Amino acid sequence: MATCANGHPVRDGAQFCGVCGADMQVVCAKGHRNASGTKFCETCGSTIRPPGSTDSLEEGTALLLTSGDLVADGSSSPEPTPFSTPPSVSVEAPAATTEIVPRPDANVVLARSAVKPMTSDVPERSASRGTKKKFIVGASVILALIVAGALVLAFLPHHPYHPRSGAATTKPTTTATTATTATTATVVLGAWSTPTLIDSSGQLDSVSCASTTFCMAVDTSGNILSYDGTAWATLDNTGNLLGTVSCVSSTDCETVGTGNFGGNVFAFDGSSWSSGDSIDPGYKLHSISCATSSFCVAGAAVNVFTYNGSSWSSALSIDPGNSSGEGLPSVSCPTSSFCAAVDAYGNAFVLNGSKWSGAQSLDSGVELTSVSCPTSTFCAAVDADGNGYTYDGTTWSSADAIDSGVGLTSVSCPTTTFCAAVDADGNVYTYDGTTWSPPQVIDTGGDLTSISCPSTTICVAVDSDGNEMVAN
């Protein structure tokens, strides 16, 4: 009869005690207690006889155990001696796991071997490993796609924002700021030089600059002076009272005589001035403007004359109401098909194609002293009362009081967004396409008679005392 861990007798074949519920124990050949059903002693490795068996056991037929295995009393077994594996033991036997099981009495601890079939674990591992493999592969693919996308974006060329024509811009703040800046900006030229005397023999009436390094100026004594960007020199004397001068280039300039016995036109070919070409004998020529070397217009009292590159036309009356003979003080021709002229009674005239318009009154009774047109769709004119006017290709604006009480004498516009005008008190004003600036004194007490700006960064002005000033 076998006994349980607590010494109660248990019938053969039972695994648990019917009295206390403890595991039934068997005893090996050396007296070590083991759980029921154990074939080899868990302490010494010897073969355990089934209950009632009288077969003798051969020592050394136990499995090899490691040190530290627990026995019933909780002590560690001594280091076992290696034994040969008995023939009855199969090496491929299912692996066993050792579980520490507490007994009802706290002083006894047993080691119970629980055999777990290997086949039950195989499907779980396969499924687990397959799932993990799929997850790792999927994650790797996603990571590779993210990296590839980042590389593509990094190497793509970056293009600035360009809204399509007609499409609403997505940057209204920037657009509004730009518009406000353009409206309120004031163009200011660089520092002006101090007035420098270049003509002590007469009053300088007009200056024209074909470039930043070439200008011509004329005076009331018939003198013609040239400027090379650094210094002035007197080139010639025509013997005529000269009105205005116009230069297309450094090798092509024209000027007109405005004396009582004037009516002459003088031409410069780059080296010398010609003798006068009388196109209006006995009358004054007040103004001239050349768009090219083969197109010029000269203004007289009521008539205009046109040059075609080889000869001058006969007189064409465009201002028959100008009976006083004050004439057309200024004309401007940006092209061979467009010109604008102004008279001493506040009227403006436009040549558009081959026909001159009738008089358009801008400031009745007040002399329009100067006009300048960089294109056929923009002109600026000034008058003797300090007013400014602009032309948009169709109509003229109303008066803009830019120099109240002081007469504006000349205006020059190299572009549609930049003009400069001077007055009889030595002041200069600039225009930015929308507004005129406050006055800037460049010739204290001087009477500025003419200004010419070949670009938006350089202007040359002259006065009635023979002085010149340069803004650069």
KELORO-397433 format. One record per residue (C-alpha): chain; x, y, z; residue in one letter; residue number from 1. Coordinates in steps of 0.2 Angstrom, whole numbers. Each point is the difference from the previous one (the first is absolute). Example, Ala and Ser with C-alpha at 12.3 -4.5 7.8 and 13.67 -1.06 7.14 Angstrom:
BEGIN
{'A', {62, -22, 39}, 'A', 1} {'A', {6, 17, -3}, 'S', 2} 
This chain:
BEGIN
{'A', {0, 0, 0}, 'M', 1} {'A', {7, 17, -5}, 'A', 2} {'A', {-1, 15, 11}, 'T', 3} {'A', {-4, 19, -3}, 'C', 4} {'A', {12, 14, 4}, 'A', 5} {'A', {-9, 1, 17}, 'N', 6} {'A', {2, -19, 4}, 'G', 7} {'A', {-18, -5, -4}, 'H', 8} {'A', {-1, -17, -8}, 'P', 9} {'A', {-6, 1, -18}, 'V', 10} {'A', {-6, -14, -11}, 'R', 11} {'A', {11, -6, -14}, 'D', 12} {'A', {-2, 10, -16}, 'G', 13} {'A', {-8, 16, 8}, 'A', 14} {'A', {8, 16, -3}, 'Q', 15} {'A', {-7, 11, 14}, 'F', 16} {'A', {-3, -4, 18}, 'C', 17} {'A', {-18, -4, 4}, 'G', 18} {'A', {2, 8, 18}, 'V', 19} {'A', {10, 16, -3}, 'C', 20} {'A', {0, 2, -19}, 'G', 21} {'A', {19, 0, 0}, 'A', 22} {'A', {9, -9, -15}, 'D', 23} {'A', {4, -18, 3}, 'M', 24} {'A', {18, -4, 2}, 'Q', 25} {'A', {11, -15, -5}, 'V', 26} {'A', {17, -4, 7}, 'V', 27} {'A', {15, -4, -10}, 'C', 28} {'A', {13, -14, 4}, 'A', 29} {'A', {10, 12, 11}, 'K', 30} {'A', {-16, 6, 9}, 'G', 31} {'A', {-2, 17, -8}, 'H', 32} {'A', {-19, 5, -2}, 'R', 33} {'A', {-7, 4, -17}, 'N', 34} {'A', {-17, 5, -7}, 'A', 35} {'A', {-11, -14, -6}, 'S', 36} {'A', {4, -6, -18}, 'G', 37} {'A', {18, 6, 1}, 'T', 38} {'A', {11, -13, -9}, 'K', 39} {'A', {17, 6, 6}, 'F', 40} {'A', {4, 8, 16}, 'C', 41} {'A', {1, 19, -1}, 'E', 42} {'A', {14, 0, 14}, 'T', 43} {'A', {12, -14, -5}, 'C', 44} {'A', {-6, -5, -18}, 'G', 45} {'A', {-3, -19, 5}, 'S', 46} {'A', {-14, -10, -8}, 'T', 47} {'A', {-16, 0, 11}, 'I', 48} {'A', {-9, -16, 2}, 'R', 49} {'A', {-18, -1, -2}, 'P', 50} {'A', {-9, -4, 16}, 'P', 51} {'A', {1, -18, 4}, 'G', 52} {'A', {14, -4, -12}, 'S', 53} {'A', {14, -11, 7}, 'T', 54} {'A', {12, 3, -15}, 'D', 55} {'A', {17, 4, 5}, 'S', 56} {'A', {6, 17, -6}, 'L', 57} {'A', {17, 3, -7}, 'E', 58} {'A', {9, 15, 7}, 'E', 59} {'A', {5, 13, -13}, 'G', 60} {'A', {-16, -2, -11}, 'T', 61} {'A', {-6, 18, 4}, 'A', 62} {'A', {0, 16, -11}, 'L', 63} {'A', {14, 12, 3}, 'L', 64} {'A', {-6, 15, 11}, 'L', 65} {'A', {7, 17, 3}, 'T', 66} {'A', {5, 8, 17}, 'S', 67} {'A', {-13, 10, 9}, 'G', 68} {'A', {-15, -11, -4}, 'D', 69} {'A', {-12, 1, 15}, 'L', 70} {'A', {-4, -15, 10}, 'V', 71} {'A', {-14, -2, 12}, 'A', 72} {'A', {8, 7, 15}, 'D', 73} {'A', {5, 16, -10}, 'G', 74} {'A', {19, -4, 0}, 'S', 75} {'A', {11, 0, -16}, 'S', 76} {'A', {6, -16, -6}, 'S', 77} {'A', {19, -3, -1}, 'P', 78} {'A', {9, 1, -18}, 'E', 79} {'A', {-6, -17, -8}, 'P', 80} {'A', {12, -11, -9}, 'T', 81} {'A', {-2, -2, -18}, 'P', 82} {'A', {-8, -16, -5}, 'F', 83} {'A', {-3, -8, -17}, 'S', 84} {'A', {-17, 1, -7}, 'T', 85} {'A', {-10, -16, 3}, 'P', 86} {'A', {-6, -8, -16}, 'P', 87} {'A', {-18, 1, 6}, 'S', 88} {'A', {0, 19, -1}, 'V', 89} {'A', {-3, 9, -16}, 'S', 90} {'A', {9, 16, -4}, 'V', 91} {'A', {-14, 7, -11}, 'E', 92} {'A', {-12, 0, 15}, 'A', 93} {'A', {-11, 16, 2}, 'P', 94} {'A', {9, 13, 10}, 'A', 95} {'A', {-6, 2, 18}, 'A', 96} {'A', {-3, 16, 10}, 'T', 97} {'A', {3, 0, 18}, 'T', 98} {'A', {-13, 9, 11}, 'E', 99} {'A', {2, 4, 18}, 'I', 100} {'A', {-16, -6, 9}, 'V', 101} {'A', {-4, 5, 18}, 'P', 102} {'A', {-7, -13, 12}, 'R', 103} {'A', {-14, 3, 13}, 'P', 104} {'A', {13, 0, 13}, 'D', 105} {'A', {12, 15, -3}, 'A', 106} {'A', {15, -10, 4}, 'N', 107} {'A', {0, -11, -15}, 'V', 108} {'A', {4, 5, -17}, 'V', 109} {'A', {0, -12, -15}, 'L', 110} {'A', {6, 0, -17}, 'A', 111} {'A', {-12, -6, -12}, 'R', 112} {'A', {3, -5, -18}, 'S', 113} {'A', {-13, 5, -13}, 'A', 114} {'A', {2, -7, -17}, 'V', 115} {'A', {-7, 11, -14}, 'K', 116} {'A', {-2, -8, -17}, 'P', 117} {'A', {11, 9, -13}, 'M', 118} {'A', {-13, -1, -13}, 'T', 119} {'A', {-12, 12, 9}, 'S', 120} {'A', {13, 14, -1}, 'D', 121} {'A', {5, -1, -18}, 'V', 122} {'A', {-15, 8, -8}, 'P', 123} {'A', {0, 14, 12}, 'E', 124} {'A', {18, 4, -3}, 'R', 125} {'A', {-3, -1, -19}, 'S', 126} {'A', {-15, 11, 0}, 'A', 127} {'A', {9, 13, 12}, 'S', 128} {'A', {16, 0, -10}, 'R', 129} {'A', {-10, 2, -17}, 'G', 130} {'A', {-9, 15, 8}, 'T', 131} {'A', {15, 8, 6}, 'K', 132} {'A', {9, -3, -17}, 'K', 133} {'A', {-15, 8, -9}, 'K', 134} {'A', {0, 15, 12}, 'F', 135} {'A', {19, 2, -2}, 'I', 136} {'A', {-1, -1, -19}, 'V', 137} {'A', {-15, 12, -1}, 'G', 138} {'A', {9, 13, 11}, 'A', 139} {'A', {16, -1, -10}, 'S', 140} {'A', {-10, 3, -16}, 'V', 141} {'A', {-9, 15, 8}, 'I', 142} {'A', {17, 7, 6}, 'L', 143} {'A', {8, -2, -17}, 'A', 144} {'A', {-15, 9, -8}, 'L', 145} {'A', {2, 15, 12}, 'I', 146} {'A', {19, 1, -3}, 'V', 147} {'A', {-2, -1, -19}, 'A', 148} {'A', {-14, 14, 1}, 'G', 149} {'A', {11, 11, 11}, 'A', 150} {'A', {15, -2, -13}, 'L', 151} {'A', {-11, 4, -15}, 'V', 152} {'A', {-6, 16, 9}, 'L', 153} {'A', {17, 5, 5}, 'A', 154} {'A', {7, -1, -18}, 'F', 155} {'A', {-15, 8, -9}, 'L', 156} {'A', {3, 18, -6}, 'P', 157} {'A', {-9, 13, 10}, 'H', 158} {'A', {-10, 13, -10}, 'H', 159} {'A', {-6, 16, 6}, 'P', 160} {'A', {-18, 4, 2}, 'Y', 161} {'A', {-8, 6, -16}, 'H', 162} {'A', {-19, 2, -1}, 'P', 163} {'A', {-8, -3, -17}, 'R', 164} {'A', {-5, 14, -10}, 'S', 165} {'A', {-18, 5, 6}, 'G', 166} {'A', {1, -12, 15}, 'A', 167} {'A', {-3, 8, 17}, 'A', 168} {'A', {16, 2, 10}, 'T', 169} {'A', {2, -10, 16}, 'T', 170} {'A', {11, 14, 7}, 'K', 171} {'A', {-12, 15, 2}, 'P', 172} {'A', {11, 8, 13}, 'T', 173} {'A', {15, 1, -11}, 'T', 174} {'A', {-9, 7, -14}, 'T', 175} {'A', {-9, 13, 11}, 'A', 176} {'A', {17, 5, 7}, 'T', 177} {'A', {8, 2, -17}, 'T', 178} {'A', {-14, 10, -7}, 'A', 179} {'A', {1, 12, 15}, 'T', 180} {'A', {18, 2, -1}, 'T', 181} {'A', {-1, 4, -19}, 'A', 182} {'A', {-13, 13, 4}, 'T', 183} {'A', {8, 9, 14}, 'T', 184} {'A', {19, -2, -5}, 'A', 185} {'A', {9, 16, -4}, 'T', 186} {'A', {14, 0, -13}, 'V', 187} {'A', {15, 10, 6}, 'V', 188} {'A', {15, 3, -11}, 'L', 189} {'A', {18, -2, 7}, 'G', 190} {'A', {9, 15, 7}, 'A', 191} {'A', {0, 15, -12}, 'W', 192} {'A', {17, 9, -4}, 'S', 193} {'A', {2, 18, 5}, 'T', 194} {'A', {-4, 12, -14}, 'P', 195} {'A', {15, 2, -11}, 'T', 196} {'A', {3, 14, -12}, 'L', 197} {'A', {2, -7, -18}, 'I', 198} {'A', {-6, 15, -10}, 'D', 199} {'A', {4, 18, 5}, 'S', 200} {'A', {-5, 8, -17}, 'S', 201} {'A', {-19, -4, 0}, 'G', 202} {'A', {-15, -7, 8}, 'Q', 203} {'A', {-1, -19, -2}, 'L', 204} {'A', {-17, -4, -8}, 'D', 205} {'A', {0, -19, -3}, 'S', 206} {'A', {9, -16, 3}, 'V', 207} {'A', {-2, -17, -8}, 'S', 208} {'A', {9, -16, 6}, 'C', 209} {'A', {0, -15, -12}, 'A', 210} {'A', {9, -11, 13}, 'S', 211} {'A', {8, 2, 17}, 'T', 212} {'A', {16, 5, -8}, 'T', 213} {'A', {-6, 12, -14}, 'F', 214} {'A', {-10, 16, 1}, 'C', 215} {'A', {-2, 16, -10}, 'M', 216} {'A', {-5, 17, 7}, 'A', 217} {'A', {-4, 16, -9}, 'V', 218} {'A', {-1, 18, 5}, 'D', 219} {'A', {-8, 17, -5}, 'T', 220} {'A', {16, 5, -8}, 'S', 221} {'A', {1, -14, -12}, 'G', 222} {'A', {13, -10, 9}, 'N', 223} {'A', {0, -19, 0}, 'I', 224} {'A', {8, -10, 14}, 'L', 225} {'A', {3, -19, 2}, 'S', 226} {'A', {2, -11, 15}, 'Y', 227} {'A', {9, -17, 0}, 'D', 228} {'A', {-5, -6, 17}, 'G', 229} {'A', {14, 10, 9}, 'T', 230} {'A', {2, 17, -7}, 'A', 231} {'A', {-8, 13, -11}, 'W', 232} {'A', {8, 8, -16}, 'A', 233} {'A', {-6, 14, -12}, 'T', 234} {'A', {-1, -8, -17}, 'L', 235} {'A', {-7, 14, -11}, 'D', 236} {'A', {-10, 16, -2}, 'N', 237} {'A', {-14, 2, -13}, 'T', 238} {'A', {-2, 18, 2}, 'G', 239} {'A', {-19, -3, 3}, 'N', 240} {'A', {-10, 1, 15}, 'L', 241} {'A', {-3, -19, 3}, 'L', 242} {'A', {-16, -7, 8}, 'G', 243} {'A', {1, -18, 3}, 'T', 244} {'A', {11, -15, -4}, 'V', 245} {'A', {-4, -18, -3}, 'S', 246} {'A', {13, -14, -1}, 'C', 247} {'A', {-3, -18, -6}, 'V', 248} {'A', {17, -6, 2}, 'S', 249} {'A', {18, 7, 2}, 'S', 250} {'A', {1, 2, -19}, 'T', 251} {'A', {-17, 7, -3}, 'D', 252} {'A', {-7, 16, 8}, 'C', 253} {'A', {-11, 14, -6}, 'E', 254} {'A', {-3, 18, 6}, 'T', 255} {'A', {-11, 14, -6}, 'V', 256} {'A', {2, 19, -1}, 'G', 257} {'A', {-13, 10, 9}, 'T', 258} {'A', {5, 18, -3}, 'G', 259} {'A', {-10, 13, -10}, 'N', 260} {'A', {10, -5, -15}, 'F', 261} {'A', {0, -18, 4}, 'G', 262} {'A', {-9, -15, -8}, 'G', 263} {'A', {16, -10, -1}, 'N', 264} {'A', {4, -18, 4}, 'V', 265} {'A', {18, -5, 4}, 'F', 266} {'A', {6, -18, 0}, 'A', 267} {'A', {15, -9, 9}, 'F', 268} {'A', {8, -15, -9}, 'D', 269} {'A', {11, -5, 14}, 'G', 270} {'A', {14, 11, -4}, 'S', 271} {'A', {-7, 17, -5}, 'S', 272} {'A', {-15, 10, -2}, 'W', 273} {'A', {-8, 5, -16}, 'S', 274} {'A', {-4, 17, -6}, 'S', 275} {'A', {-18, 5, 2}, 'G', 276} {'A', {-14, -8, -11}, 'D', 277} {'A', {-14, 13, -1}, 'S', 278} {'A', {-16, -9, 1}, 'I', 279} {'A', {-11, 15, 6}, 'D', 280} {'A', {8, 16, -6}, 'P', 281} {'A', {-3, 15, 10}, 'G', 282} {'A', {-9, -9, 14}, 'Y', 283} {'A', {5, -8, 17}, 'K', 284} {'A', {2, -18, 2}, 'L', 285} {'A', {-3, -4, 19}, 'H', 286} {'A', {2, -19, 1}, 'S', 287} {'A', {6, -16, -8}, 'I', 288} {'A', {0, -18, 4}, 'S', 289} {'A', {8, -15, -9}, 'C', 290} {'A', {-6, -18, 2}, 'A', 291} {'A', {13, -7, -12}, 'T', 292} {'A', {13, 7, -12}, 'S', 293} {'A', {-13, 0, -13}, 'S', 294} {'A', {-15, 8, 9}, 'F', 295} {'A', {-1, 16, 9}, 'C', 296} {'A', {-13, 13, 3}, 'V', 297} {'A', {3, 19, 3}, 'A', 298} {'A', {-13, 12, 7}, 'G', 299} {'A', {-2, 18, -5}, 'A', 300} {'A', {-14, 13, 5}, 'A', 301} {'A', {-15, -10, -7}, 'V', 302} {'A', {9, -12, -12}, 'N', 303} {'A', {10, -16, 1}, 'V', 304} {'A', {13, -7, -12}, 'F', 305} {'A', {5, -18, -2}, 'T', 306} {'A', {17, -7, -5}, 'Y', 307} {'A', {1, -17, -10}, 'N', 308} {'A', {18, -3, 1}, 'G', 309} {'A', {5, 11, -15}, 'S', 310} {'A', {-11, 15, -1}, 'S', 311} {'A', {-13, 10, 10}, 'W', 312} {'A', {-18, 1, -4}, 'S', 313} {'A', {-10, 16, -3}, 'S', 314} {'A', {-9, 9, 14}, 'A', 315} {'A', {-15, -9, 7}, 'L', 316} {'A', {-12, 11, 11}, 'S', 317} {'A', {-6, -10, 15}, 'I', 318} {'A', {-3, 15, 12}, 'D', 319} {'A', {-9, 13, -10}, 'P', 320} {'A', {-7, 8, 15}, 'G', 321} {'A', {17, 5, 7}, 'N', 322} {'A', {-1, 17, -8}, 'S', 323} {'A', {12, 9, 12}, 'S', 324} {'A', {15, -10, -8}, 'G', 325} {'A', {5, -7, 17}, 'E', 326} {'A', {2, -16, -9}, 'G', 327} {'A', {2, -18, 5}, 'L', 328} {'A', {13, 0, 14}, 'P', 329} {'A', {2, -19, 1}, 'S', 330} {'A', {-2, -16, -10}, 'V', 331} {'A', {4, -18, 3}, 'S', 332} {'A', {1, -14, -12}, 'C', 333} {'A', {4, -18, 7}, 'P', 334} {'A', {-3, -8, -17}, 'T', 335} {'A', {-2, 5, -18}, 'S', 336} {'A', {-19, -2, 2}, 'S', 337} {'A', {-4, 9, 16}, 'F', 338} {'A', {4, 17, 7}, 'C', 339} {'A', {-7, 12, 12}, 'A', 340} {'A', {1, 19, 0}, 'A', 341} {'A', {-6, 14, 12}, 'V', 342} {'A', {-3, 18, -3}, 'D', 343} {'A', {0, 16, 10}, 'A', 344} {'A', {-19, 0, 3}, 'Y', 345} {'A', {-1, -16, 10}, 'G', 346} {'A', {-4, -11, -16}, 'N', 347} {'A', {7, -17, -4}, 'A', 348} {'A', {1, -8, -17}, 'F', 349} {'A', {4, -19, -5}, 'V', 350} {'A', {7, -7, -16}, 'L', 351} {'A', {-7, -18, -1}, 'N', 352} {'A', {6, -8, -16}, 'G', 353} {'A', {0, 14, -13}, 'S', 354} {'A', {-13, 12, 6}, 'K', 355} {'A', {0, 13, 14}, 'W', 356} {'A', {-14, 1, 12}, 'S', 357} {'A', {-9, 17, 3}, 'G', 358} {'A', {4, 10, 16}, 'A', 359} {'A', {-5, -8, 16}, 'Q', 360} {'A', {0, 13, 14}, 'S', 361} {'A', {9, -6, 16}, 'L', 362} {'A', {1, 17, 9}, 'D', 363} {'A', {-9, 14, -9}, 'S', 364} {'A', {10, 16, -1}, 'G', 365} {'A', {16, -7, 9}, 'V', 366} {'A', {15, -4, -10}, 'E', 367} {'A', {5, -18, -1}, 'L', 368} {'A', {19, 1, 0}, 'T', 369} {'A', {6, -18, -3}, 'S', 370} {'A', {-5, -17, -5}, 'V', 371} {'A', {9, -17, 0}, 'S', 372} {'A', {-6, -17, -7}, 'C', 373} {'A', {11, -16, 3}, 'P', 374} {'A', {-14, -10, -9}, 'T', 375} {'A', {-16, 3, -11}, 'S', 376} {'A', {-10, -5, 16}, 'T', 377} {'A', {8, 12, 12}, 'F', 378} {'A', {4, 18, 1}, 'C', 379} {'A', {3, 13, 13}, 'A', 380} {'A', {-3, 19, -2}, 'A', 381} {'A', {3, 14, 12}, 'V', 382} {'A', {-6, 18, 0}, 'D', 383} {'A', {5, 18, 6}, 'A', 384} {'A', {-11, -2, 15}, 'D', 385} {'A', {8, -15, 8}, 'G', 386} {'A', {-12, -13, -6}, 'N', 387} {'A', {4, -17, -8}, 'G', 388} {'A', {-10, -10, -12}, 'Y', 389} {'A', {1, -18, -7}, 'T', 390} {'A', {-6, -8, -16}, 'Y', 391} {'A', {-5, -19, -1}, 'D', 392} {'A', {-1, -2, -18}, 'G', 393} {'A', {-18, 6, -2}, 'T', 394} {'A', {-3, 14, 12}, 'T', 395} {'A', {9, 13, 11}, 'W', 396} {'A', {-2, 1, 19}, 'S', 397} {'A', {-6, 15, 10}, 'S', 398} {'A', {13, 11, 7}, 'A', 399} {'A', {10, -6, 15}, 'D', 400} {'A', {7, 14, 10}, 'A', 401} {'A', {18, -5, 3}, 'I', 402} {'A', {8, 17, 2}, 'D', 403} {'A', {-13, 13, 5}, 'S', 404} {'A', {4, 18, -4}, 'G', 405} {'A', {17, -4, -9}, 'V', 406} {'A', {1, -3, -19}, 'G', 407} {'A', {6, -17, -6}, 'L', 408} {'A', {12, 3, -14}, 'T', 409} {'A', {5, -18, -7}, 'S', 410} {'A', {-4, -18, 2}, 'V', 411} {'A', {9, -16, -5}, 'S', 412} {'A', {-6, -18, 0}, 'C', 413} {'A', {11, -14, -5}, 'P', 414} {'A', {-13, -13, 5}, 'T', 415} {'A', {-19, -1, 5}, 'T', 416} {'A', {4, -1, 18}, 'T', 417} {'A', {13, 13, 2}, 'F', 418} {'A', {0, 19, -4}, 'C', 419} {'A', {10, 15, 6}, 'A', 420} {'A', {-6, 18, -1}, 'A', 421} {'A', {9, 16, 5}, 'V', 422} {'A', {-7, 18, 4}, 'D', 423} {'A', {6, 18, 0}, 'A', 424} {'A', {5, -1, 18}, 'D', 425} {'A', {13, -13, -1}, 'G', 426} {'A', {-11, -15, 5}, 'N', 427} {'A', {-1, -17, -7}, 'V', 428} {'A', {-15, -12, 1}, 'Y', 429} {'A', {-1, -19, -4}, 'T', 430} {'A', {-14, -11, -6}, 'Y', 431} {'A', {-2, -18, 4}, 'D', 432} {'A', {-14, -5, -12}, 'G', 433} {'A', {-13, 6, 13}, 'T', 434} {'A', {5, 14, 10}, 'T', 435} {'A', {12, 15, 0}, 'W', 436} {'A', {13, 2, 14}, 'S', 437} {'A', {2, 16, 10}, 'P', 438} {'A', {12, 13, -6}, 'P', 439} {'A', {19, -3, 1}, 'Q', 440} {'A', {11, 16, -1}, 'V', 441} {'A', {15, -3, -11}, 'I', 442} {'A', {3, 18, -6}, 'D', 443} {'A', {-3, 13, 14}, 'T', 444} {'A', {-7, 16, -8}, 'G', 445} {'A', {3, -7, -17}, 'G', 446} {'A', {-12, 0, -15}, 'D', 447} {'A', {0, -18, -7}, 'L', 448} {'A', {-4, 1, -18}, 'T', 449} {'A', {2, -18, -6}, 'S', 450} {'A', {2, -19, 6}, 'I', 451} {'A', {5, -16, -10}, 'S', 452} {'A', {0, -17, 8}, 'C', 453} {'A', {7, -14, -11}, 'P', 454} {'A', {-4, -13, 13}, 'S', 455} {'A', {-9, -1, 17}, 'T', 456} {'A', {17, 2, 9}, 'T', 457} {'A', {8, 15, -9}, 'I', 458} {'A', {-7, 17, -4}, 'C', 459} {'A', {8, 16, -6}, 'V', 460} {'A', {-7, 17, 3}, 'A', 461} {'A', {5, 18, -5}, 'V', 462} {'A', {-5, 17, 5}, 'D', 463} {'A', {-1, 18, -7}, 'S', 464} {'A', {17, 5, 8}, 'D', 465} {'A', {10, -13, -10}, 'G', 466} {'A', {1, -13, 13}, 'N', 467} {'A', {-2, -19, -1}, 'E', 468} {'A', {-5, -13, 14}, 'M', 469} {'A', {1, -19, -2}, 'V', 470} {'A', {-9, -13, 11}, 'A', 471} {'A', {9, -16, -2}, 'N', 472} 
